[in-house]
């Protein structure tokens, strides 16, 4: 299995009054991981894709296992659990430096085409080139 992995340092902007990561910041970190995966591994950067297409999250399951604190570095992993016609079910896990799971879950992303007037979207099948790139991360 091939994981897509990135590191992220916990900064002051991520924490709450208790000194731990405020849970919505984890969702922003997950979105950044997906965006980096599309750009770096799938060669489909968001700034180009979003001219005519998108990859919205349609389902998200997450479990918080351990807190993350200011100054720590998280190792973020993403992989594909299921590749469908126009969607991807991905697994993800964030770990701390001691390899303890901070959070884990699943996210479903759908490949969509955006109408020229930007008022409607519809799902669209992945092309064969994209499928072959995604399959490299399939469990």
Phi and psi in radians as a Rosetta constraint file:
Dihedral C 1 N 2 CA 2 C 2 CIRCULARHARMONIC -1.942 0.35
Dihedral N 2 CA 2 C 2 N 3 CIRCULARHARMONIC 1.963 0.35
Dihedral C 2 N 3 CA 3 C 3 CIRCULARHARMONIC -1.530 0.35
Dihedral N 3 CA 3 C 3 N 4 CIRCULARHARMONIC 2.562 0.35
Dihedral C 3 N 4 CA 4 C 4 CIRCULARHARMONIC -1.663 0.35
Dihedral N 4 CA 4 C 4 N 5 CIRCULARHARMONIC 2.188 0.35
Dihedral C 4 N 5 CA 5 C 5 CIRCULARHARMONIC -2.250 0.35
Dihedral N 5 CA 5 C 5 N 6 CIRCULARHARMONIC 2.376 0.35
Dihedral C 5 N 6 CA 6 C 6 CIRCULARHARMONIC -2.431 0.35
Dihedral N 6 CA 6 C 6 N 7 CIRCULARHARMONIC 2.715 0.35
Dihedral C 6 N 7 CA 7 C 7 CIRCULARHARMONIC -1.857 0.35
Dihedral N 7 CA 7 C 7 N 8 CIRCULARHARMONIC 2.629 0.35
Dihedral C 7 N 8 CA 8 C 8 CIRCULARHARMONIC -2.519 0.35
Dihedral N 8 CA 8 C 8 N 9 CIRCULARHARMONIC 2.213 0.35
Dihedral C 8 N 9 CA 9 C 9 CIRCULARHARMONIC -1.468 0.35
Dihedral N 9 CA 9 C 9 N 10 CIRCULARHARMONIC 2.359 0.35
Dihedral C 9 N 10 CA 10 C 10 CIRCULARHARMONIC -1.338 0.35
Dihedral N 10 CA 10 C 10 N 11 CIRCULARHARMONIC 2.110 0.35
Dihedral C 10 N 11 CA 11 C 11 CIRCULARHARMONIC -1.908 0.35
Dihedral N 11 CA 11 C 11 N 12 CIRCULARHARMONIC 2.957 0.35
Dihedral C 11 N 12 CA 12 C 12 CIRCULARHARMONIC -0.978 0.35
Dihedral N 12 CA 12 C 12 N 13 CIRCULARHARMONIC -0.638 0.35
Dihedral C 12 N 13 CA 13 C 13 CIRCULARHARMONIC -1.097 0.35
Dihedral N 13 CA 13 C 13 N 14 CIRCULARHARMONIC -0.330 0.35
Dihedral C 13 N 14 CA 14 C 14 CIRCULARHARMONIC -1.534 0.35
Dihedral N 14 CA 14 C 14 N 15 CIRCULARHARMONIC -0.326 0.35
Dihedral C 14 N 15 CA 15 C 15 CIRCULARHARMONIC -1.734 0.35
Dihedral N 15 CA 15 C 15 N 16 CIRCULARHARMONIC 2.811 0.35
Dihedral C 15 N 16 CA 16 C 16 CIRCULARHARMONIC -1.845 0.35
Dihedral N 16 CA 16 C 16 N 17 CIRCULARHARMONIC -2.989 0.35
Dihedral C 16 N 17 CA 17 C 17 CIRCULARHARMONIC -1.079 0.35
Dihedral N 17 CA 17 C 17 N 18 CIRCULARHARMONIC -0.459 0.35
Dihedral C 17 N 18 CA 18 C 18 CIRCULARHARMONIC -1.395 0.35
Dihedral N 18 CA 18 C 18 N 19 CIRCULARHARMONIC -0.127 0.35
Dihedral C 18 N 19 CA 19 C 19 CIRCULARHARMONIC 1.505 0.35
Dihedral N 19 CA 19 C 19 N 20 CIRCULARHARMONIC 0.219 0.35
Dihedral C 19 N 20 CA 20 C 20 CIRCULARHARMONIC -2.057 0.35
Dihedral N 20 CA 20 C 20 N 21 CIRCULARHARMONIC 2.871 0.35
Dihedral C 20 N 21 CA 21 C 21 CIRCULARHARMONIC -1.089 0.35
Dihedral N 21 CA 21 C 21 N 22 CIRCULARHARMONIC 2.234 0.35
Dihedral C 21 N 22 CA 22 C 22 CIRCULARHARMONIC -1.281 0.35
Dihedral N 22 CA 22 C 22 N 23 CIRCULARHARMONIC 2.206 0.35
Dihedral C 22 N 23 CA 23 C 23 CIRCULARHARMONIC -0.920 0.35
Dihedral N 23 CA 23 C 23 N 24 CIRCULARHARMONIC -0.619 0.35
Dihedral C 23 N 24 CA 24 C 24 CIRCULARHARMONIC -1.093 0.35
Dihedral N 24 CA 24 C 24 N 25 CIRCULARHARMONIC -0.442 0.35
Dihedral C 24 N 25 CA 25 C 25 CIRCULARHARMONIC -1.145 0.35
Dihedral N 25 CA 25 C 25 N 26 CIRCULARHARMONIC -0.550 0.35
Dihedral C 25 N 26 CA 26 C 26 CIRCULARHARMONIC -1.094 0.35
Dihedral N 26 CA 26 C 26 N 27 CIRCULARHARMONIC -0.641 0.35
Dihedral C 26 N 27 CA 27 C 27 CIRCULARHARMONIC -1.177 0.35
Dihedral N 27 CA 27 C 27 N 28 CIRCULARHARMONIC -0.634 0.35
Dihedral C 27 N 28 CA 28 C 28 CIRCULARHARMONIC -1.142 0.35
Dihedral N 28 CA 28 C 28 N 29 CIRCULARHARMONIC -0.691 0.35
Dihedral C 28 N 29 CA 29 C 29 CIRCULARHARMONIC -1.133 0.35
Dihedral N 29 CA 29 C 29 N 30 CIRCULARHARMONIC -0.675 0.35
Dihedral C 29 N 30 CA 30 C 30 CIRCULARHARMONIC -1.119 0.35
Dihedral N 30 CA 30 C 30 N 31 CIRCULARHARMONIC -0.764 0.35
Dihedral C 30 N 31 CA 31 C 31 CIRCULARHARMONIC -1.074 0.35
Dihedral N 31 CA 31 C 31 N 32 CIRCULARHARMONIC -0.694 0.35
Dihedral C 31 N 32 CA 32 C 32 CIRCULARHARMONIC -1.107 0.35
Dihedral N 32 CA 32 C 32 N 33 CIRCULARHARMONIC -0.660 0.35
Dihedral C 32 N 33 CA 33 C 33 CIRCULARHARMONIC -1.109 0.35
Dihedral N 33 CA 33 C 33 N 34 CIRCULARHARMONIC -0.790 0.35
Dihedral C 33 N 34 CA 34 C 34 CIRCULARHARMONIC -1.078 0.35
Dihedral N 34 CA 34 C 34 N 35 CIRCULARHARMONIC -0.780 0.35
Dihedral C 34 N 35 CA 35 C 35 CIRCULARHARMONIC -1.088 0.35
Dihedral N 35 CA 35 C 35 N 36 CIRCULARHARMONIC -0.744 0.35
Dihedral C 35 N 36 CA 36 C 36 CIRCULARHARMONIC -1.136 0.35
Dihedral N 36 CA 36 C 36 N 37 CIRCULARHARMONIC -0.694 0.35
Dihedral C 36 N 37 CA 37 C 37 CIRCULARHARMONIC -1.060 0.35
Dihedral N 37 CA 37 C 37 N 38 CIRCULARHARMONIC -0.806 0.35
Dihedral C 37 N 38 CA 38 C 38 CIRCULARHARMONIC -1.088 0.35
Dihedral N 38 CA 38 C 38 N 39 CIRCULARHARMONIC -0.703 0.35
Dihedral C 38 N 39 CA 39 C 39 CIRCULARHARMONIC -1.325 0.35
Dihedral N 39 CA 39 C 39 N 40 CIRCULARHARMONIC -0.865 0.35
Dihedral C 39 N 40 CA 40 C 40 CIRCULARHARMONIC -1.445 0.35
Dihedral N 40 CA 40 C 40 N 41 CIRCULARHARMONIC -0.660 0.35
Dihedral C 40 N 41 CA 41 C 41 CIRCULARHARMONIC -1.764 0.35
Dihedral N 41 CA 41 C 41 N 42 CIRCULARHARMONIC -0.615 0.35
Dihedral C 41 N 42 CA 42 C 42 CIRCULARHARMONIC -1.766 0.35
Dihedral N 42 CA 42 C 42 N 43 CIRCULARHARMONIC -0.078 0.35
Dihedral C 42 N 43 CA 43 C 43 CIRCULARHARMONIC 0.950 0.35
Dihedral N 43 CA 43 C 43 N 44 CIRCULARHARMONIC 0.761 0.35
Dihedral C 43 N 44 CA 44 C 44 CIRCULARHARMONIC -2.378 0.35
Dihedral N 44 CA 44 C 44 N 45 CIRCULARHARMONIC 1.245 0.35
Dihedral C 44 N 45 CA 45 C 45 CIRCULARHARMONIC -1.099 0.35
Dihedral N 45 CA 45 C 45 N 46 CIRCULARHARMONIC 2.497 0.35
Dihedral C 45 N 46 CA 46 C 46 CIRCULARHARMONIC -1.000 0.35
Dihedral N 46 CA 46 C 46 N 47 CIRCULARHARMONIC -0.665 0.35
Dihedral C 46 N 47 CA 47 C 47 CIRCULARHARMONIC -1.109 0.35
Dihedral N 47 CA 47 C 47 N 48 CIRCULARHARMONIC -0.471 0.35
Dihedral C 47 N 48 CA 48 C 48 CIRCULARHARMONIC -1.555 0.35
Dihedral N 48 CA 48 C 48 N 49 CIRCULARHARMONIC -0.788 0.35
Dihedral C 48 N 49 CA 49 C 49 CIRCULARHARMONIC -0.996 0.35
Dihedral N 49 CA 49 C 49 N 50 CIRCULARHARMONIC -0.748 0.35
Dihedral C 49 N 50 CA 50 C 50 CIRCULARHARMONIC -1.308 0.35
Dihedral N 50 CA 50 C 50 N 51 CIRCULARHARMONIC 0.026 0.35
Dihedral C 50 N 51 CA 51 C 51 CIRCULARHARMONIC -1.211 0.35
Dihedral N 51 CA 51 C 51 N 52 CIRCULARHARMONIC -0.622 0.35
Dihedral C 51 N 52 CA 52 C 52 CIRCULARHARMONIC -2.322 0.35
Dihedral N 52 CA 52 C 52 N 53 CIRCULARHARMONIC -0.249 0.35
Dihedral C 52 N 53 CA 53 C 53 CIRCULARHARMONIC -2.390 0.35
Dihedral N 53 CA 53 C 53 N 54 CIRCULARHARMONIC 3.105 0.35
Dihedral C 53 N 54 CA 54 C 54 CIRCULARHARMONIC -2.736 0.35
Dihedral N 54 CA 54 C 54 N 55 CIRCULARHARMONIC 3.034 0.35
Dihedral C 54 N 55 CA 55 C 55 CIRCULARHARMONIC -2.483 0.35
Dihedral N 55 CA 55 C 55 N 56 CIRCULARHARMONIC 1.086 0.35
Dihedral C 55 N 56 CA 56 C 56 CIRCULARHARMONIC -1.172 0.35
Dihedral N 56 CA 56 C 56 N 57 CIRCULARHARMONIC 2.683 0.35
Dihedral C 56 N 57 CA 57 C 57 CIRCULARHARMONIC -1.422 0.35
Dihedral N 57 CA 57 C 57 N 58 CIRCULARHARMONIC 2.225 0.35
Dihedral C 57 N 58 CA 58 C 58 CIRCULARHARMONIC -1.995 0.35
Dihedral N 58 CA 58 C 58 N 59 CIRCULARHARMONIC -0.230 0.35
Dihedral C 58 N 59 CA 59 C 59 CIRCULARHARMONIC -2.679 0.35
Dihedral N 59 CA 59 C 59 N 60 CIRCULARHARMONIC 2.461 0.35
Dihedral C 59 N 60 CA 60 C 60 CIRCULARHARMONIC -2.542 0.35
Dihedral N 60 CA 60 C 60 N 61 CIRCULARHARMONIC 2.221 0.35
Dihedral C 60 N 61 CA 61 C 61 CIRCULARHARMONIC -2.178 0.35
Dihedral N 61 CA 61 C 61 N 62 CIRCULARHARMONIC 2.316 0.35
Dihedral C 61 N 62 CA 62 C 62 CIRCULARHARMONIC -2.544 0.35
Dihedral N 62 CA 62 C 62 N 63 CIRCULARHARMONIC 2.462 0.35
Dihedral C 62 N 63 CA 63 C 63 CIRCULARHARMONIC -2.195 0.35
Dihedral N 63 CA 63 C 63 N 64 CIRCULARHARMONIC 2.258 0.35
Dihedral C 63 N 64 CA 64 C 64 CIRCULARHARMONIC -1.639 0.35
Dihedral N 64 CA 64 C 64 N 65 CIRCULARHARMONIC 2.137 0.35
Dihedral C 64 N 65 CA 65 C 65 CIRCULARHARMONIC -1.840 0.35
Dihedral N 65 CA 65 C 65 N 66 CIRCULARHARMONIC -0.713 0.35
Dihedral C 65 N 66 CA 66 C 66 CIRCULARHARMONIC -2.564 0.35
Dihedral N 66 CA 66 C 66 N 67 CIRCULARHARMONIC 2.622 0.35
Dihedral C 66 N 67 CA 67 C 67 CIRCULARHARMONIC -1.273 0.35
Dihedral N 67 CA 67 C 67 N 68 CIRCULARHARMONIC 2.746 0.35
Dihedral C 67 N 68 CA 68 C 68 CIRCULARHARMONIC -2.120 0.35
Dihedral N 68 CA 68 C 68 N 69 CIRCULARHARMONIC 2.437 0.35
Dihedral C 68 N 69 CA 69 C 69 CIRCULARHARMONIC -2.090 0.35
Dihedral N 69 CA 69 C 69 N 70 CIRCULARHARMONIC 2.793 0.35
Dihedral C 69 N 70 CA 70 C 70 CIRCULARHARMONIC -0.854 0.35
Dihedral N 70 CA 70 C 70 N 71 CIRCULARHARMONIC 2.279 0.35
Dihedral C 70 N 71 CA 71 C 71 CIRCULARHARMONIC 1.624 0.35
Dihedral N 71 CA 71 C 71 N 72 CIRCULARHARMONIC -0.319 0.35
Dihedral C 71 N 72 CA 72 C 72 CIRCULARHARMONIC -1.273 0.35
Dihedral N 72 CA 72 C 72 N 73 CIRCULARHARMONIC 2.753 0.35
Dihedral C 72 N 73 CA 73 C 73 CIRCULARHARMONIC -1.983 0.35
Dihedral N 73 CA 73 C 73 N 74 CIRCULARHARMONIC 2.239 0.35
Dihedral C 73 N 74 CA 74 C 74 CIRCULARHARMONIC -1.705 0.35
Dihedral N 74 CA 74 C 74 N 75 CIRCULARHARMONIC 2.498 0.35
Dihedral C 74 N 75 CA 75 C 75 CIRCULARHARMONIC -1.821 0.35
Dihedral N 75 CA 75 C 75 N 76 CIRCULARHARMONIC 2.062 0.35
Dihedral C 75 N 76 CA 76 C 76 CIRCULARHARMONIC -1.839 0.35
Dihedral N 76 CA 76 C 76 N 77 CIRCULARHARMONIC 2.215 0.35
Dihedral C 76 N 77 CA 77 C 77 CIRCULARHARMONIC -2.033 0.35
Dihedral N 77 CA 77 C 77 N 78 CIRCULARHARMONIC 2.476 0.35
Dihedral C 77 N 78 CA 78 C 78 CIRCULARHARMONIC -2.398 0.35
Dihedral N 78 CA 78 C 78 N 79 CIRCULARHARMONIC 2.453 0.35
Dihedral C 78 N 79 CA 79 C 79 CIRCULARHARMONIC -2.597 0.35
Dihedral N 79 CA 79 C 79 N 80 CIRCULARHARMONIC 2.933 0.35
Dihedral C 79 N 80 CA 80 C 80 CIRCULARHARMONIC -1.766 0.35
Dihedral N 80 CA 80 C 80 N 81 CIRCULARHARMONIC 2.214 0.35
Dihedral C 80 N 81 CA 81 C 81 CIRCULARHARMONIC -1.656 0.35
Dihedral N 81 CA 81 C 81 N 82 CIRCULARHARMONIC -0.565 0.35
Dihedral C 81 N 82 CA 82 C 82 CIRCULARHARMONIC -2.704 0.35
Dihedral N 82 CA 82 C 82 N 83 CIRCULARHARMONIC 2.243 0.35
Dihedral C 82 N 83 CA 83 C 83 CIRCULARHARMONIC -1.861 0.35
Dihedral N 83 CA 83 C 83 N 84 CIRCULARHARMONIC 2.056 0.35
Dihedral C 83 N 84 CA 84 C 84 CIRCULARHARMONIC -1.869 0.35
Dihedral N 84 CA 84 C 84 N 85 CIRCULARHARMONIC -3.108 0.35
Dihedral C 84 N 85 CA 85 C 85 CIRCULARHARMONIC -0.961 0.35
Dihedral N 85 CA 85 C 85 N 86 CIRCULARHARMONIC -0.872 0.35
Dihedral C 85 N 86 CA 86 C 86 CIRCULARHARMONIC -2.263 0.35
Dihedral N 86 CA 86 C 86 N 87 CIRCULARHARMONIC 0.220 0.35
Dihedral C 86 N 87 CA 87 C 87 CIRCULARHARMONIC -2.472 0.35
Dihedral N 87 CA 87 C 87 N 88 CIRCULARHARMONIC 2.853 0.35
Dihedral C 87 N 88 CA 88 C 88 CIRCULARHARMONIC -2.305 0.35
Dihedral N 88 CA 88 C 88 N 89 CIRCULARHARMONIC 2.292 0.35
Dihedral C 88 N 89 CA 89 C 89 CIRCULARHARMONIC -1.745 0.35
Dihedral N 89 CA 89 C 89 N 90 CIRCULARHARMONIC 2.004 0.35
Dihedral C 89 N 90 CA 90 C 90 CIRCULARHARMONIC -1.922 0.35
Dihedral N 90 CA 90 C 90 N 91 CIRCULARHARMONIC 2.535 0.35
Dihedral C 90 N 91 CA 91 C 91 CIRCULARHARMONIC -1.724 0.35
Dihedral N 91 CA 91 C 91 N 92 CIRCULARHARMONIC 2.663 0.35
Dihedral C 91 N 92 CA 92 C 92 CIRCULARHARMONIC -2.562 0.35
Dihedral N 92 CA 92 C 92 N 93 CIRCULARHARMONIC 2.677 0.35
Dihedral C 92 N 93 CA 93 C 93 CIRCULARHARMONIC -2.621 0.35
Dihedral N 93 CA 93 C 93 N 94 CIRCULARHARMONIC 2.327 0.35
Dihedral C 93 N 94 CA 94 C 94 CIRCULARHARMONIC -1.916 0.35
Dihedral N 94 CA 94 C 94 N 95 CIRCULARHARMONIC 2.281 0.35
Dihedral C 94 N 95 CA 95 C 95 CIRCULARHARMONIC -2.134 0.35
Dihedral N 95 CA 95 C 95 N 96 CIRCULARHARMONIC 2.696 0.35
Dihedral C 95 N 96 CA 96 C 96 CIRCULARHARMONIC -1.597 0.35
Dihedral N 96 CA 96 C 96 N 97 CIRCULARHARMONIC -3.108 0.35
Dihedral C 96 N 97 CA 97 C 97 CIRCULARHARMONIC -1.110 0.35
Dihedral N 97 CA 97 C 97 N 98 CIRCULARHARMONIC -0.391 0.35
Dihedral C 97 N 98 CA 98 C 98 CIRCULARHARMONIC -1.557 0.35
Dihedral N 98 CA 98 C 98 N 99 CIRCULARHARMONIC 0.166 0.35
Dihedral C 98 N 99 CA 99 C 99 CIRCULARHARMONIC 1.118 0.35
Dihedral N 99 CA 99 C 99 N 100 CIRCULARHARMONIC 0.413 0.35
Dihedral C 99 N 100 CA 100 C 100 CIRCULARHARMONIC -1.488 0.35
Dihedral N 100 CA 100 C 100 N 101 CIRCULARHARMONIC 2.372 0.35
Dihedral C 100 N 101 CA 101 C 101 CIRCULARHARMONIC -1.225 0.35
Dihedral N 101 CA 101 C 101 N 102 CIRCULARHARMONIC 2.199 0.35
Dihedral C 101 N 102 CA 102 C 102 CIRCULARHARMONIC -1.573 0.35
Dihedral N 102 CA 102 C 102 N 103 CIRCULARHARMONIC -0.784 0.35
Dihedral C 102 N 103 CA 103 C 103 CIRCULARHARMONIC -2.711 0.35
Dihedral N 103 CA 103 C 103 N 104 CIRCULARHARMONIC 2.770 0.35
Dihedral C 103 N 104 CA 104 C 104 CIRCULARHARMONIC -2.686 0.35
Dihedral N 104 CA 104 C 104 N 105 CIRCULARHARMONIC 2.805 0.35
Dihedral C 104 N 105 CA 105 C 105 CIRCULARHARMONIC 3.026 0.35
Dihedral N 105 CA 105 C 105 N 106 CIRCULARHARMONIC -2.812 0.35
Dihedral C 105 N 106 CA 106 C 106 CIRCULARHARMONIC -2.367 0.35
Dihedral N 106 CA 106 C 106 N 107 CIRCULARHARMONIC 2.547 0.35
Dihedral C 106 N 107 CA 107 C 107 CIRCULARHARMONIC -2.369 0.35
Dihedral N 107 CA 107 C 107 N 108 CIRCULARHARMONIC 2.338 0.35
Dihedral C 107 N 108 CA 108 C 108 CIRCULARHARMONIC -1.836 0.35
Dihedral N 108 CA 108 C 108 N 109 CIRCULARHARMONIC 2.188 0.35
Dihedral C 108 N 109 CA 109 C 109 CIRCULARHARMONIC -1.996 0.35
Dihedral N 109 CA 109 C 109 N 110 CIRCULARHARMONIC 2.428 0.35
Dihedral C 109 N 110 CA 110 C 110 CIRCULARHARMONIC -2.059 0.35
Dihedral N 110 CA 110 C 110 N 111 CIRCULARHARMONIC 2.305 0.35
Dihedral C 110 N 111 CA 111 C 111 CIRCULARHARMONIC -1.362 0.35
Dihedral N 111 CA 111 C 111 N 112 CIRCULARHARMONIC 2.097 0.35
Dihedral C 111 N 112 CA 112 C 112 CIRCULARHARMONIC -2.204 0.35
Dihedral N 112 CA 112 C 112 N 113 CIRCULARHARMONIC 2.652 0.35
Dihedral C 112 N 113 CA 113 C 113 CIRCULARHARMONIC -1.793 0.35
Dihedral N 113 CA 113 C 113 N 114 CIRCULARHARMONIC 2.363 0.35
Dihedral C 113 N 114 CA 114 C 114 CIRCULARHARMONIC -1.800 0.35
Dihedral N 114 CA 114 C 114 N 115 CIRCULARHARMONIC 2.262 0.35
Dihedral C 114 N 115 CA 115 C 115 CIRCULARHARMONIC -1.077 0.35
Dihedral N 115 CA 115 C 115 N 116 CIRCULARHARMONIC 2.670 0.35
Dihedral C 115 N 116 CA 116 C 116 CIRCULARHARMONIC -0.971 0.35
Dihedral N 116 CA 116 C 116 N 117 CIRCULARHARMONIC -0.637 0.35
Dihedral C 116 N 117 CA 117 C 117 CIRCULARHARMONIC -1.383 0.35
Dihedral N 117 CA 117 C 117 N 118 CIRCULARHARMONIC -0.046 0.35
Dihedral C 117 N 118 CA 118 C 118 CIRCULARHARMONIC 1.160 0.35
Dihedral N 118 CA 118 C 118 N 119 CIRCULARHARMONIC 0.255 0.35
Dihedral C 118 N 119 CA 119 C 119 CIRCULARHARMONIC -1.719 0.35
Dihedral N 119 CA 119 C 119 N 120 CIRCULARHARMONIC -0.198 0.35
Dihedral C 119 N 120 CA 120 C 120 CIRCULARHARMONIC -2.512 0.35
Dihedral N 120 CA 120 C 120 N 121 CIRCULARHARMONIC 2.667 0.35
Dihedral C 120 N 121 CA 121 C 121 CIRCULARHARMONIC -2.332 0.35
Dihedral N 121 CA 121 C 121 N 122 CIRCULARHARMONIC 2.690 0.35
Dihedral C 121 N 122 CA 122 C 122 CIRCULARHARMONIC -2.551 0.35
Dihedral N 122 CA 122 C 122 N 123 CIRCULARHARMONIC 2.603 0.35
Dihedral C 122 N 123 CA 123 C 123 CIRCULARHARMONIC -1.153 0.35
Dihedral N 123 CA 123 C 123 N 124 CIRCULARHARMONIC 2.627 0.35
Dihedral C 123 N 124 CA 124 C 124 CIRCULARHARMONIC -2.473 0.35
Dihedral N 124 CA 124 C 124 N 125 CIRCULARHARMONIC 2.396 0.35
Dihedral C 124 N 125 CA 125 C 125 CIRCULARHARMONIC -1.095 0.35
Dihedral N 125 CA 125 C 125 N 126 CIRCULARHARMONIC 2.546 0.35
Dihedral C 125 N 126 CA 126 C 126 CIRCULARHARMONIC -1.199 0.35
Dihedral N 126 CA 126 C 126 N 127 CIRCULARHARMONIC 2.493 0.35
Dihedral C 126 N 127 CA 127 C 127 CIRCULARHARMONIC -1.356 0.35
Dihedral N 127 CA 127 C 127 N 128 CIRCULARHARMONIC 2.938 0.35
Dihedral C 127 N 128 CA 128 C 128 CIRCULARHARMONIC -1.096 0.35
Dihedral N 128 CA 128 C 128 N 129 CIRCULARHARMONIC -0.638 0.35
Dihedral C 128 N 129 CA 129 C 129 CIRCULARHARMONIC -1.082 0.35
Dihedral N 129 CA 129 C 129 N 130 CIRCULARHARMONIC -0.798 0.35
Dihedral C 129 N 130 CA 130 C 130 CIRCULARHARMONIC -1.155 0.35
Dihedral N 130 CA 130 C 130 N 131 CIRCULARHARMONIC -0.732 0.35
Dihedral C 130 N 131 CA 131 C 131 CIRCULARHARMONIC -1.019 0.35
Dihedral N 131 CA 131 C 131 N 132 CIRCULARHARMONIC -0.731 0.35
Dihedral C 131 N 132 CA 132 C 132 CIRCULARHARMONIC -1.171 0.35
Dihedral N 132 CA 132 C 132 N 133 CIRCULARHARMONIC -0.592 0.35
Dihedral C 132 N 133 CA 133 C 133 CIRCULARHARMONIC -1.226 0.35
Dihedral N 133 CA 133 C 133 N 134 CIRCULARHARMONIC -0.739 0.35
Dihedral C 133 N 134 CA 134 C 134 CIRCULARHARMONIC -1.126 0.35
Dihedral N 134 CA 134 C 134 N 135 CIRCULARHARMONIC -0.701 0.35
Dihedral C 134 N 135 CA 135 C 135 CIRCULARHARMONIC -1.037 0.35
Dihedral N 135 CA 135 C 135 N 136 CIRCULARHARMONIC -0.394 0.35
Dihedral C 135 N 136 CA 136 C 136 CIRCULARHARMONIC -1.115 0.35
Dihedral N 136 CA 136 C 136 N 137 CIRCULARHARMONIC -0.340 0.35
Dihedral C 136 N 137 CA 137 C 137 CIRCULARHARMONIC -1.892 0.35
Dihedral N 137 CA 137 C 137 N 138 CIRCULARHARMONIC 0.172 0.35
Dihedral C 137 N 138 CA 138 C 138 CIRCULARHARMONIC -1.311 0.35
Dihedral N 138 CA 138 C 138 N 139 CIRCULARHARMONIC 2.319 0.35
